[in-house]
Amino acid sequence: MLYIDLIEGRTPHQISSLLEGVHTAVVEAFGVPERDRYQVVRSHPADEVVALDSGLGIARTRNLVVVHMVSRKRQRTEKERFYTLLARNLADRCGLEASDLIVSIVENEDDDWSFGHGRAQFLTGELT
């Protein structure tokens, strides 16, 4: 599950391009099926987003994209590849500077997921 937070003002086309870039990185980095796609975009007024760096000297703009991923456990190398692919995809597709991308991944277990019908599909064997 991906939650993408933006400062309001992007067009539907810009958001679509951004979502495609995110999904392409997920598929390539984690090897998930093409249709394994759960994305939620939330737009915020500029005064509701504060993203100061923590001493890294990173300057941010109104183009800021914050990606929160909730996922099954992933290997460190997969995560690092995802960060790299995501930054590249969003630069290529959206002109996003790498300094305007923040990513956070929170991991959970198979019993933390239900994709519908009141069942835990990873536990029932419907998904692997």
Buried (B, 14 or more C-beta within 10 A) or exposed (E): BBBBBBBEEBEEEBBEBBBBBBBBBBBBBBEBEEEEBEBEBEBEEEEEBEEEEEEEEBEBEEBBBBBBBBBEEBEEEBBEBBBEBBBBBBBEBBEBBEBBBBBEBEEEEEEEBEEEEEEBBBEEEEBE
